């Protein structure tokens, strides 16, 4: 009698993950990302996360397209930074018209002009630490951290090798502006309108 079994896959140790290892992970709704060979996992985003992402993406897309500034992408979209083997999946990405050559057929292959992450209760330290440092090391010109629970926005601008926080944490009743998207100013309350 022949026994049929599926061999158990041996996964790499943390710090040893490669692009091929990442590609072999299941498509099960979990967000898998690898930074410097370390695997990070997050469950699918919540409804509040997606409402925030959709609202902000709408505001940005409207401004970008009306002014012919470039392209907005929303997750899931792979961004293959020069300092990482495996593409990351930011929540929202802006690529300026002058930088559109980095838009490949499968991934964004290079440094986008603006990256936005929306914090989730399950992985907010990851966006504030590992991803923050990864985007900073890659030289992403602008990084926003959006917190739908606190209803705040933090905008970081890349200056002389590090991120600097612009005008502190922005709250409902205040506006957030972009250095990359010149002239853009969004009321923080408008980002969370759907919550």
C-alpha positions in Angstrom: 0.0 0.0 0.0 1.4 3.4 -1.0 0.8 6.3 1.4 0.3 9.7 -0.1 1.5 12.6 1.9 2.5 16.1 1.3 6.0 16.8 2.6 6.2 19.6 5.2 8.0 22.6 4.0 10.9 23.8 6.1 10.9 27.5 6.3 14.0 29.6 6.7 15.2 31.0 10.0 14.4 34.7 10.6 17.0 36.8 8.9 17.4 34.2 6.1 14.2 34.8 4.1 14.7 35.3 0.4 12.5 36.5 -2.5 11.9 32.8 -3.5 10.9 31.9 0.0 8.5 34.8 0.1 7.0 33.8 -3.3 6.3 30.3 -2.0 4.1 31.6 0.9 0.3 30.8 0.6 -2.1 33.3 -0.8 -4.4 33.1 2.3 -5.3 36.8 2.9 -2.4 37.3 5.3 0.0 40.1 4.4 3.5 38.7 4.2 6.5 41.1 4.0 10.2 40.5 4.3 12.7 43.2 5.5 16.4 42.4 5.6 15.6 38.7 5.5 13.0 38.8 8.4 9.4 37.7 7.8 6.6 39.9 9.1 2.9 38.9 8.9 -0.3 40.8 9.4 -3.9 39.7 9.1 -6.2 41.3 6.6 -7.0 45.0 7.4 -10.1 46.0 9.3 -13.1 47.8 7.8 -12.0 51.0 9.6 -8.5 50.7 8.1 -10.0 50.3 4.6 -12.4 53.2 5.0 -9.5 55.4 6.0 -7.3 54.1 3.1 -10.1 54.6 0.6 -10.9 58.1 1.8 -7.3 59.3 1.8 -6.6 57.6 -1.6 -9.7 59.4 -3.1 -8.5 62.8 -1.8 -5.0 62.2 -3.1 -6.1 60.7 -6.4 -8.4 63.6 -7.1 -5.6 66.2 -6.5 -2.9 64.2 -8.4 -5.0 63.6 -11.5 -6.5 67.1 -11.7 -3.0 68.5 -11.6 -1.4 65.8 -13.8 1.3 65.0 -11.1 1.7 61.3 -11.5 0.0 58.2 -10.3 -1.5 56.9 -7.0 -1.5 53.2 -6.1 -3.2 51.4 -3.2 -2.5 48.1 -1.6 -2.0 45.5 -2.6 0.9 46.9 -4.7 4.5 45.7 -4.5 7.2 48.3 -4.1 10.7 46.8 -4.7 13.1 49.2 -3.0 16.8 49.1 -4.0 17.8 48.1 -0.5 15.4 45.1 -0.2 15.2 41.8 -2.0 11.5 41.4 -1.4 8.8 44.0 -2.4 6.9 45.7 0.4 3.2 46.5 0.3 2.5 50.1 1.5 -1.1 51.1 1.9 -0.8 54.1 -0.5 2.0 55.1 -2.9 2.5 58.1 -5.1 4.9 58.1 -8.0 5.5 61.5 -9.6 5.3 61.9 -13.4 9.0 62.7 -13.5 9.7 59.3 -11.7 7.3 57.1 -13.6 10.0 55.0 -15.2 10.1 53.0 -11.9 6.6 51.7 -12.5 7.2 48.2 -13.8 4.7 45.6 -15.1 4.6 43.7 -11.8 6.0 46.0 -9.1 7.1 49.6 -8.6 10.9 49.1 -9.1 12.5 51.9 -7.2 11.9 54.6 -4.7 8.4 56.2 -4.9 7.9 59.9 -4.0 5.4 59.3 -1.2 4.5 56.3 0.9 1.6 56.1 3.3 1.0 53.5 6.0 -2.3 53.3 8.0 -1.7 51.8 11.4 -3.5 48.7 12.5 -3.8 47.4 16.0 -2.0 44.2 15.0 1.1 45.7 13.4 1.5 49.3 14.3 5.0 48.9 15.8 6.1 47.4 12.4 5.0 50.5 10.5 6.6 52.8 13.1 9.9 50.9 13.3 10.9 48.5 10.6 9.1 50.1 7.7 10.0 53.6 8.9 13.7 52.7 8.9 13.4 50.8 5.6 11.8 53.8 3.8 14.3 56.2 5.4 17.3 54.0 4.3 15.9 53.8 0.8 15.5 57.6 0.7 11.7 57.8 0.2 11.2 61.6 0.1 8.0 61.6 2.1 6.3 59.1 4.6 2.9 59.5 6.2 1.7 57.5 9.2 -2.0 57.6 9.6 -3.7 56.4 12.8 -7.5 55.9 12.3 -8.0 55.1 16.0 -6.4 58.4 17.2 -7.5 60.2 14.0 -4.1 61.6 13.5 -1.6 62.0 10.6 2.2 62.3 10.9 4.1 63.5 7.9 7.9 62.8 7.7 10.1 64.5 5.1 13.5 63.0 4.1 16.3 65.5 4.9 20.0 64.8 5.0 19.6 61.1 5.5 16.8 61.0 8.0 13.1 61.7 8.4 12.0 64.9 10.1 8.4 65.2 11.5 6.6 68.2 9.9 4.7 70.4 12.4 4.1 67.6 14.8 1.2 65.2 14.9 -1.8 66.6 13.0 -5.2 66.1 14.6 -8.9 66.6 13.5 -9.4 70.3 13.2 -5.9 70.7 11.6 -4.6 70.2 8.1 -1.8 68.1 6.7 0.2 69.3 3.7 2.7 67.6 1.4 6.1 68.7 0.4 6.1 66.3 -2.5 2.6 67.2 -3.7 3.1 70.9 -3.8 -0.1 72.8 -3.0 -1.9 69.8 -1.5 -3.4 70.5 1.9 -6.0 68.1 3.4 -8.2 68.6 6.4 -7.4 65.7 8.8 -11.2 65.4 9.5 -11.8 64.6 5.7 -9.5 61.6 5.9 -11.6 60.0 8.6 -15.0 61.2 7.2 -16.3 57.6 6.6 -15.6 56.4 10.2 
